[in-house]
Structures are given as structure tokens and as C-alpha cells.
Amino acid sequence: MKKIAIFSLFSLLGFSQNNPNPGYWQQHVDYKMEVDMNVKNFQYKGKQELVYTNNSSDTLYRVFYHLYPNAFQPGSAMDARLTSISDPDKRMVKTFKQADKEIYESRISQLKPDEIGYLKISNLKQDGTTAETKEEGTILEVKLTKPLLPHQKTTFTLDFDGQVPLQVRRSGRNSEEGIALSMTQWYPKMAEYDFEGWHADPYIGREFHGVWGNFDVKITIDKEYTIGGTGYLQNKNEIGHGYEDKGVTVKHPRKTKTLTWHFIAPNVHDFAWGADNEYIHDKITGPDNVELHFFYKNKKENLENWKKMQPKTAELLDFYNKTVGPYPYKQYSVVQGGDGGMEYAMCTLITGNRSYGSLVGVTAHEFAHSWFQHILASNESKHEWMDEGFTSFISDLAMEQVLPSKKKEGEDQNPFQSAYGNYRYLVKTGKEQPLSTHADRYDYNMAYGIAAYSKGEIFLAQLGYVIGTDNLMKTLKRYYYDYKFTHPTPNDIKRSAEKVSGAILDWYLVDWTQTTNTIDYAVKSVDEENGKAKVTLERIGRMPMPLDLLVVFEDGTQKTYYIPNTLMRWEKENPYSIERTVLKGWDWAFPTFSFEIPKSKSDIKAIVIDPSGLMADVNLDNNVYEKK
């Protein structure tokens, strides 16, 4: 009873959600799992009890579980995708040269029976009655023994047998860095049902969407192994391994070859862990008494970087707390594992054989996902740019704070410059697809990566250009407080920005995320008329924007002009400490726009469209007029 009371207290005090959308609802799950892991053959057995609450107004006749490990089998959808896409994930293929052409062979296709991943379900019951199931790849369909009515609960119980795959893709065993177990997406996971219906997407290696809930997980494993991951360890003084209270001598209750680790994770939508018998476990206290845990391989070439990175993680936490909103949990773990960097509830798994800067950088990015995905839980399968892009934006800002880049005087200080360069490259390739494309439907991994990370990052950086940087940063905080612990949509970030600024921004969301329309403005001509300079601008791209122009005169003085976008019905405050003239608005229907400067053409040295560089104009060559 005591643990249940504590659990409820967390839910009531720390994790309240109040999505402002009328009629908003979200489903809820309570997981209890007991798992036995065999570290010799990498197989595990488990029991799961799941209490599912239907908060919708719909009657449900079936539910779906994700069985992610089944993707790691020859002939799976993930295996097929590796051979059908022209630029497969290099971590998952073998590459051969044939007549100066690269040929790819899926590593999954070569896995032997004791090397594949699998998750086998048995004895599935709904409220004690055996339910009919149908498995297809990584999805298990369950026909309910009795319909689940609106605002009612039901309990599912099942047994599962799993095998950790040799091929590491986020999850897996015996990684290249020697990490024994990267246990992500490892359990039967209820699919999300929301206002759009079921999201029972097969797993081909992309993104996820999960149900908010509480986890009570017991993991029994070889006593030499240390576990780091999601949740709060309940029996730390029994387990030891660096978790125990200061000054406590750990005495295992009996002579045994295994230990049972008991974790509780309140109000999360995933549960992940890593385990190894050579982990070093460090912990420090960060802002608001959040425990920061670090689990990494005991190799001398890594020790210095991992030690130096730890106080930087505390600085990152402080930055994100102040910039977005307070981290609501009391622990976060950085765990060496996986095959790169991947975010999970209250933890991340990252590769650890990195330079110091890279180690801080990947931690900054994955930690930022705690806000943009694990507090603001957008459907990253459909709106991957909200998760990856927003995380890239805030982590780039954070890195400038905790590890300022050493730039020479005069060099571009835009912390998002790399994202803009990537986006312009993608446009030139002709392979861009709209950001509204489902993550699994991109023709190229390259196009997906640039779209999700870079174009998604520019959505926010450029929004700062549109409504002003101060309004942008206020928008992030408004977005956090309005939508934390819910599943926000693209319209929600737009509405947050509109409420903060007063601007109308539907045009921005539509053009930037639902089309491949580009921004391209040009200084078409500068002429002399009646002793005054007449400037004519041209809109070449389809996407409209408000325009900031800088005019530099021969006498060294400067002046800015602002041309509102009439679709916004709003004017931005002057972002520069230079005199500004606000001109009439430019309606999208007109391809050109002309205005006068009350000086002669000969007095003008240069005219620059968007001196900030935050507008993602695809052709910068025509943005500048210079006196010849």
C-alpha cells in the first residue's frame, strides 16, 4: 500500500497535464513486469500485467501490441527495407564494390536462429479469459473477449519469451564497444490509440509513439551486471552497484548468482535499460536535486572524457530547465550502449568511445529529448520534425552555452548554420519530401535525416525571425506548460506561438511542413526616379515571408526596412538597434514589391535581404545589391 500511495502522489503532484484543446483525452497504461535475463544465451522470460484505461469516447473491440524485437529476423519488414532503399543505414548492411558501384547486403538477413531477435507471446488473457491473437511481423492484434467501453478499465496478462539480437539497432547485444545488453523496445508494448485511431505501425527502424503510464519492473540478472536506465531503483541498498546510500554497507540477503532489480517509473511512455558486467557507475547531484547517473565501460581511454562530461550534464539540465521548463523527474541516466544515441524515458543510451566534445554533444541532444518527446510526447512517427528538430534547436543553443564554439572575429555566429546548410543541400538534390511525410515513407535516409533534424530545427529558428526571438523563447515555455505530459500536434506549437505573439501563423505551418515550397526573394533592381532610389524586390519561391532589409549608405549610416507579410495581420518589433521604417504589407499574389528610399541611388552602398541569416532563403546570391 505504501508504494501505491507514493506512486499516486507522483502522479498527482509532479505530472499533472492540462492540455488546453477542448475535449482532449489520452489513454493510460499501468505495467507490471517481472523478467529473468540469461546473460549466457541472451534470452529472457517475463510476465506482464497491464491495466489499460480507455479514456476515449469510443468502444474498443481490439488492441495492438508492438513486438519490436521481431524486426531482427531474416525476411522482416526491417530486413526488406534495408535492401529496397538506395542509401541504407550503414550500421545494418555489409557493403561491397561491384563495377565501381556499392552493393548492400542486409546484416539481418545473415542472422542465425540464436542471433535473431524475437518476442513470443503466450497465455494472453483479458480479465482472466483467454483472448484470440494474431501476429503479423512486429504487431500483435488482440481480439477482446469483451468490448472495452468508454472510460472503463481492463487488465491484460501475458507471458513472453525474448531473445536479444546480435545486430544492434538501438537495442541489441555485444555492441562494437563491448556493451553486453542494450535493452530498448524490448517488451510487449501497447500501441497508442488517440483521436486519430490506432497507431499500430510496423517497425522498420524509425520512430515511436507510446501510451502514457506507470511502470513497475523487476529484472533478475547475473549479480555481476550493473543496470542503468528508466525509473527509480526501489531496493538500492540491497542491490549496491553504486546506487546505495552513502555510508551503507550492502549485504545481499542470500548467497545467489543473481540479483533482482526493482524499478518504478511514474508517468512515462517507455522503459529502457542497459546492462554490463564492467560498467563504472558514477552519480552526481544536479539542479533541483536531480540525481544524474553515468554508466560506462571501464576503459582508460574513455575515463577522462566521461568524468569531464558529468558536470556539463548538470549545466545542460540547468539550461533546459530555464529555457523550456523544469525537468519533472528526480533522476536521469546516461548509459553507454546502443549504436549511436537514442532517447528514452529518464535515460539515454549512447555510444561512448568519443571525443570529449562529441560526448557532450550527443548527451546534450539526447537529454534535450527529455523535453521534446518524453515530456512533450508528439507522435514522432508522423511528426518526426517536432521531436528531432526541436531537440536539435534547443541542444544547439545549449552547446553554445556549455561548450562555446571558438569562432574567429567576423565568422558567422548563427548556432543553427549547419542546419540551414543541410536544408539548402537537400533542396538542391531535388529529393526533398514534405515534413508531413510519415517517417517510414521517405525515399532516402538522407532526405529523412535532413528533414527531421535540420528542417525541423529551422522551423523554430526561422520562427524566431518571423515573430522575434523573444517571442520564440516565450513560445517554447508556453508550449511546455500547455502541453506537458500529453501528445501535442503541429497545430499546438503553432497556436502557442500565435497566443504569445498575436500573429496569424497558419500559412507558416502549412508551407513549411506540408509542402516543399521554398523561400527565394531577390533584389530585382535599384533605379533612380526623381532623385530617389526605387527598389524592386521579387518573390521567386512559393513560400511567403515578412522581410527585413538592411540598407547601407555611402556615408556609413544604416537603416532597416520591414515589409510585413499580409497573411500574418501583424508586425514584428524592430530586432535591430538601427532606425527602421515599416512599409505597407506585401500580399502573396503580387510577385514584385517596390518602395522608395529618400536618397539617390548613388548614395546607396548595399541592400541586404535578411541580415540575420535566419530566413531559409534557398538562393543567397540574389539577396544582396552592391554598388558597382
WOTA-V375014 format. One record per residue. N is the residue number from 1. SS is DSSP state (H for helix, E for strand, L for the rest). Layout:
# WOTA-V375014
{{N;SS} {N;SS}}
This chain:
# WOTA-V375014
{{1;L} {2;H} {3;H} {4;H} {5;H} {6;H} {7;H} {8;H} {9;H} {10;H} {11;H} {12;H} {13;H} {14;L} {15;L} {16;L} {17;L} {18;L} {19;L} {20;L} {21;L} {22;L} {23;L} {24;L} {25;L} {26;L} {27;L} {28;E} {29;E} {30;E} {31;E} {32;E} {33;E} {34;E} {35;E} {36;E} {37;E} {38;E} {39;L} {40;L} {41;L} {42;L} {43;E} {44;E} {45;E} {46;E} {47;E} {48;E} {49;E} {50;E} {51;E} {52;E} {53;E} {54;E} {55;L} {56;L} {57;L} {58;L} {59;L} {60;E} {61;E} {62;E} {63;E} {64;E} {65;E} {66;E} {67;L} {68;H} {69;H} {70;H} {71;H} {72;L} {73;L} {74;L} {75;L} {76;L} {77;H} {78;H} {79;H} {80;H} {81;H} {82;H} {83;H} {84;H} {85;L} {86;L} {87;L} {88;L} {89;L} {90;H} {91;H} {92;H} {93;E} {94;E} {95;E} {96;E} {97;E} {98;E} {99;L} {100;L} {101;E} {102;E} {103;E} {104;E} {105;E} {106;E} {107;L} {108;H} {109;H} {110;H} {111;L} {112;L} {113;L} {114;L} {115;L} {116;L} {117;L} {118;E} {119;E} {120;E} {121;E} {122;E} {123;E} {124;E} {125;E} {126;E} {127;L} {128;L} {129;E} {130;E} {131;L} {132;E} {133;E} {134;E} {135;E} {136;E} {137;L} {138;L} {139;E} {140;E} {141;E} {142;E} {143;E} {144;E} {145;E} {146;E} {147;E} {148;E} {149;L} {150;L} {151;L} {152;E} {153;E} {154;E} {155;E} {156;E} {157;E} {158;E} {159;E} {160;E} {161;E} {162;E} {163;E} {164;L} {165;L} {166;L} {167;L} {168;L} {169;L} {170;L} {171;L} {172;E} {173;E} {174;L} {175;L} {176;L} {177;L} {178;L} {179;L} {180;L} {181;E} {182;E} {183;E} {184;L} {185;L} {186;L} {187;L} {188;L} {189;E} {190;E} {191;L} {192;E} {193;E} {194;E} {195;L} {196;L} {197;E} {198;E} {199;E} {200;L} {201;L} {202;L} {203;L} {204;L} {205;L} {206;L} {207;L} {208;L} {209;L} {210;L} {211;L} {212;L} {213;E} {214;E} {215;E} {216;E} {217;E} {218;E} {219;E} {220;E} {221;E} {222;E} {223;L} {224;L} {225;L} {226;E} {227;E} {228;E} {229;E} {230;L} {231;L} {232;E} {233;E} {234;L} {235;L} {236;H} {237;H} {238;H} {239;H} {240;L} {241;L} {242;L} {243;L} {244;L} {245;L} {246;L} {247;L} {248;L} {249;L} {250;L} {251;L} {252;L} {253;L} {254;L} {255;L} {256;L} {257;L} {258;E} {259;E} {260;E} {261;E} {262;E} {263;E} {264;E} {265;E} {266;E} {267;E} {268;E} {269;L} {270;L} {271;L} {272;L} {273;E} {274;E} {275;E} {276;E} {277;L} {278;L} {279;E} {280;E} {281;E} {282;E} {283;E} {284;E} {285;E} {286;L} {287;H} {288;H} {289;H} {290;L} {291;E} {292;E} {293;E} {294;E} {295;E} {296;E} {297;E} {298;L} {299;L} {300;H} {301;H} {302;H} {303;H} {304;H} {305;H} {306;H} {307;H} {308;H} {309;H} {310;H} {311;H} {312;H} {313;H} {314;H} {315;H} {316;H} {317;H} {318;H} {319;H} {320;H} {321;H} {322;H} {323;H} {324;L} {325;L} {326;L} {327;L} {328;L} {329;L} {330;L} {331;E} {332;E} {333;E} {334;E} {335;E} {336;E} {337;L} {338;L} {339;L} {340;L} {341;E} {342;E} {343;E} {344;E} {345;L} {346;L} {347;E} {348;E} {349;E} {350;E} {351;L} {352;L} {353;L} {354;L} {355;L} {356;H} {357;H} {358;H} {359;H} {360;H} {361;H} {362;H} {363;H} {364;H} {365;H} {366;H} {367;H} {368;H} {369;L} {370;L} {371;L} {372;L} {373;L} {374;L} {375;L} {376;E} {377;L} {378;L} {379;L} {380;L} {381;L} {382;L} {383;L} {384;H} {385;H} {386;H} {387;H} {388;H} {389;H} {390;H} {391;H} {392;H} {393;H} {394;H} {395;H} {396;H} {397;H} {398;H} {399;H} {400;H} {401;H} {402;H} {403;L} {404;L} {405;L} {406;L} {407;L} {408;L} {409;L} {410;L} {411;L} {412;L} {413;L} {414;L} {415;L} {416;L} {417;H} {418;H} {419;H} {420;H} {421;H} {422;H} {423;H} {424;H} {425;H} {426;H} {427;H} {428;H} {429;H} {430;L} {431;L} {432;L} {433;L} {434;L} {435;L} {436;L} {437;L} {438;L} {439;H} {440;H} {441;H} {442;L} {443;L} {444;L} {445;H} {446;H} {447;H} {448;H} {449;H} {450;H} {451;H} {452;H} {453;H} {454;H} {455;H} {456;H} {457;H} {458;H} {459;H} {460;H} {461;H} {462;H} {463;H} {464;H} {465;H} {466;H} {467;H} {468;L} {469;H} {470;H} {471;H} {472;H} {473;H} {474;H} {475;H} {476;H} {477;H} {478;H} {479;H} {480;H} {481;H} {482;H} {483;H} {484;L} {485;L} {486;E} {487;L} {488;L} {489;L} {490;H} {491;H} {492;H} {493;H} {494;H} {495;H} {496;H} {497;H} {498;H} {499;H} {500;H} {501;H} {502;L} {503;L} {504;L} {505;L} {506;H} {507;H} {508;H} {509;H} {510;H} {511;H} {512;H} {513;H} {514;H} {515;L} {516;L} {517;L} {518;L} {519;E} {520;L} {521;E} {522;E} {523;E} {524;E} {525;E} {526;E} {527;E} {528;E} {529;E} {530;L} {531;L} {532;E} {533;E} {534;E} {535;E} {536;E} {537;E} {538;E} {539;E} {540;L} {541;L} {542;L} {543;L} {544;L} {545;L} {546;L} {547;E} {548;E} {549;E} {550;E} {551;E} {552;E} {553;E} {554;L} {555;L} {556;L} {557;L} {558;E} {559;E} {560;E} {561;E} {562;E} {563;E} {564;E} {565;E} {566;H} {567;H} {568;H} {569;L} {570;L} {571;L} {572;L} {573;L} {574;L} {575;L} {576;L} {577;L} {578;L} {579;L} {580;E} {581;E} {582;E} {583;E} {584;E} {585;E} {586;E} {587;L} {588;L} {589;L} {590;L} {591;L} {592;E} {593;E} {594;E} {595;E} {596;E} {597;E} {598;L} {599;L} {600;L} {601;H} {602;H} {603;H} {604;E} {605;E} {606;E} {607;E} {608;E} {609;E} {610;L} {611;L} {612;L} {613;L} {614;L} {615;L} {616;L} {617;E} {618;L} {619;L} {620;H} {621;H} {622;H} {623;L} {624;E} {625;E} {626;E} {627;L} {628;L}}
